[in-house]
Amino acid sequence: MGRYISSNEAVWRILNFPIHERHPTVIHLSVHLENGQRVYFTEGNAAERARFAPETTLTAFFRLCNEDEFARTLFYHQVPSNYKEACQVRGLLENDEHWNVTLEEAAFMHSPRILRDLFAVMLQVCAVSNPNQLWINHQENLSEDILHRIRIQQRNMDLEFSTEILNEALIIIEDKVRSLGGSYLKSVGLPQPNRDSSTIDDVLRERTYNVSELRRFLEENEGKMLPDQREIFQKITDSVFQETGGNGSFTSLDPDGAVSLKNIGRIVNTEEELLRAVFPNLPDFFQDHVWLCQRAILAPQNQTVEYFSLH
């Protein structure tokens, strides 16, 4: 007897992709009336079975809950994972020392990118006992190229590993695991990476100011401010250090009113909000050169803002 398996199904099974899924988990427990449990016996074990009836899934779960207070907080399908953790503590399961040695040897010969691919394969197909401990042991080797890239971009070779760098490595590993048919990293006990809108470059750039250089520049130039500049500087710094934020309006002491700043400290989240805040009623005024010159966008660290043309 046999059946035909197409090439698509064969590849699906060879790569160990999931065939089906049930949610929520439903587990059948053997239920019977009092003194009505079925017992199967032979001539050799009849006396023993008569004295000690074998436990069913239901009676074993009742006994566990009666003896273990923690078990009373679990559903039946949660008991096996608790059992696995207990076996690991007792040393009854195979440890991950051979996987640990494999990653150590690979770190000497291969790039972090190849190392991340190897780690992803281990997570998906090698039944690792404690994936989180493997990650802790080798997280720097798995993230070394990301640190090097950030050091080059920031022109600061003294940067060390940070939460953001490790998070980017976790994102790459999770993407690789999912491409192999796996699930999210939290399903195997690893930290769940944070996939927010900000990039690691933006975060590190905002945290790597040369404080001593900025303090020296302030000491040299603060005394050179004009009265209107000092007024604006004082109000802005007070708002920042007191964390009051919000909008502010400043008018120049110059009689011609050449310096006028409004909406100081306003932060926007989207390009559409930025457009509405800086260029309200743009279709009506886009040809007014003076109106356009009165508006500007402040980019992080005074980076160059790309110009755009209106057609």
N, C-alpha and C positions, 0 to 999 in steps of 0.2 A: 504494500500500500504506500502511497505517496501523494504529494500534491505539488503543483507548479508554483514556484516563487519567482516573481519578475525581478529584473535587474534592479529596479528602484527599491523594492522591498528588501532585496539582499543587501544592498549598500546600506540601507537604513538600519538593518539589524547588525551588520558588521561594525558600523560606527557607533553602535550601542545607543541610538537615539530612542527616546521614549515611544512605546507602542500605544499605550493608553494611560489614562489618568483618572483617578476617582477623587472627588472632593465634595463634602468632607469625608474623612476616612470612616468606613463602616466595617466593624469586626464582629463576626458572629460569636456569641457566647453560648455554650451548651447549657440549656435550661431544662430542669426536670422537676417533677413533683417530689415531695418529701418521701424518702424510702423508695423512690421510683427510678433511681439512676441505673442505666444499663451497664453491666459489667461483663466483660468477655474473659473467659478463663479456660485453662486446659487442665488435664488431670494432674499435672505437676504443680500448678500454682493455685488450685481451687481453694485450698485452706487459707493461704495467704490473702487472696483476694476477698474471701469472705470476712476476714478480720480487718483488713485495711483496704477499703475500696480506693481505687486510683482517683486522683483529683481531676476535675474538669476545669476548663478555663474559668468558669464562673466561681466554683468553690475555691480555686487557688487564688483568685483575685480577692474574694472575701477574706480568706485567711491572711493574705498579705496586708490588707487594710486593717485587720484586727491587730496585727503585730507591729506594723510600721505606721507611725503617725504621719510621716511625710507622704506615704503612699495614698493617704486619704484625700490629699489635695490634687491627685492626678486622675485623669481618665485612663481607661484600660490601654488604649493605644499609645499613651505616653510612657507606660511602664518600661517597655524595652529600651528606650533611649536612656532612661535613668539607669537601667541595668548595665548599659555599655559604659557609662561613666564610672560606675562602681567597679567594673572589671578592670578598667584602665588603672584605677587607683590601687587595686590589689595586684596589678602586674600579671593578670591572666590573659591579656591580649598581646599580640605581637606589637612591639614598639616600632617607631619610625626611624630607628638609628640608620638603617640601610638607605632610606630616602635622605636623611640628613647628610650622610657621607656622599651620596650622589650629587647633591646640590653643592657641597663644598668642593668636590673635584671639578664639577662643571664651571664653578666660579673662576678657577685658575685658567681654564682653556677657552671659555666662550664669553661673549658679550652679555650684558644684562638683558638685552632683548631676547636672545636665545634662552637665557636662564628663565625669563618670565614664561616663555613658551613651554619649557620643560616643566615648570611648576604648575602651569595650567593643565597639562596632560596628567600629571600626578593627581591633581585634585579631581579630575574627571574619571579616570579609568583605573587608578592604582589603589583604591580603598585605603587611603591614608588614615591612620588612627587619630592623629591630633594635628589637623591642618594649621590651626592657629599658632601652635608652638613652632612649627616649621617656618611660618611667616615671620614670627618674632626672631628666630635664629638667623634668617637670611634676608630680612627686609632691606638692609643697606646694600647688599650685593644686587638685589633685584631692582634697586632704584638708583644705582650709581651713575648711569648715563643721564638720568634726568637732572641730578645734582650738577653734573659737569656742564650740561647745557645751560642751566640757570646761572651758573657762575660766569660763563662766557657772556651771556646776555646782559647780566648785571655788572659785568666788569669788576667782580669782587670774588677773588679766589678763596676768601676766608669763610664763605657761606658754608653752613653745615646742614645736615639733614633736618627737615622740618615736617610738620604734619601735612602740609600741602604737597610736598614732594612724595611722601609715602602714599598719600591719597591718590595722586596721579598714577602711581604704579599699580595700585589696587584696581583702578578703573580699567587700565590696560589688561590686567590679568582677568578681570571679570568678563570683559569683552571676548577674550580668547576662550575662556571656559564656555561661555554661551554659544560661541561659534562651533564648539565641539559637541553641542547638544546638551550642555549642562544648564544650571540655573544660577541664581544670584549667589554671591559669596557668603551671605549670611546663612544660607541653607547648609553650609558645611562648617559653620562656626567661625568664619573669618569676619573681620570688621566690614561693614557695609560701606563702600566708598560714597563720598558726598559728591553728587553730580549737580552742582549749582551752575549758575550762568557765568560766574567770574572765573577767570583763568588763573593758573598758578603764577604766570608771569605778572599779572596785575597785582596779585596779593603780595608777592615778594617785592615788587617795585615800590609799593606803598609802605613797606616795612624796612627798607634798606637805605633810608636817608643817612647822609653823613652829618650827624648831629653836631659834632664839633666844628665842622666847616660852616654849617649854617649859623651856629652861634657866633663864630668869628665874624662872618659877614654882617650879622645884625649889630654887633658891637661897633664895627667900623662905620656903618651907614645910618644907624638910628638917629644919631645926633645931626645928620645932614638934612633931615626931613623938613619940608616947609610946614607951616601951621596946618593947612588943609590936609596935607598928607598924613601928618601926625594924628589928626582927628580921626580920619578914616582908619588908619592902622590900629589905633587904640580901640575903636569900636569893634573892629573885626576880631582882634586878638581876645578881647574880653568875651565876645560871643563864643569863640572857640573854646577857651579855657573854662568858662562857666557852663559850657554845653547847653547854651540857650538856643542856638541855631536861629532859624526863622529868617524873615526878610528885614531888610533895613534900607534906609534912604539917606543919602548924604549929598549935600550941596556944597559946591566949591566956595571958598572965601573970595575967589576972584570975581570982580564985579561983572564980568561978561558971562559968568556961569559956565565956563568951558568944561569944568569937571563935575559931572553929576552921575552918581552910581545908584542904581536901584536894584531891588531884589537880591541883596547880598546874601550869599549862603543858600540860595535855593537849589535843591537837588532834585533831579528828574531821573526816572527809571527807564524810559523808552525814548526812541527817536521822535515818535509822534508827540510826546509830551514836551520834549525839547523844542520842537518846531513851534508848538503852540505858545510856549513860555517866552521864547526869544523873538519869534516873528509872528505875532498875532495879526490876523487879517492880511497875510502875506499876498494874496492875489490882488489886493487893492493898492499895495504900496511897494511892490517889488521893483518898480521903475523909479522910485524916489531914492536917489543916491544918499541924501542926508539922512533919511529914515534908516537905511541900511547901515550907514556908518555909526549910528548911535547904538548899534547892537553888536555884541560879541559873545563868543563862547569861550569859557575858561576850561581848558583841558587839564587832566592830571599832570603835574610837574611841568606845566607850560609847554607841553608837546605841541608840535605843529598840527594845526587843524586844517584838514583838506578843504580847499575852496570848491564851491560848486556853482555852476552857472544856471540861470533861469531862462528857459526858452518859451 
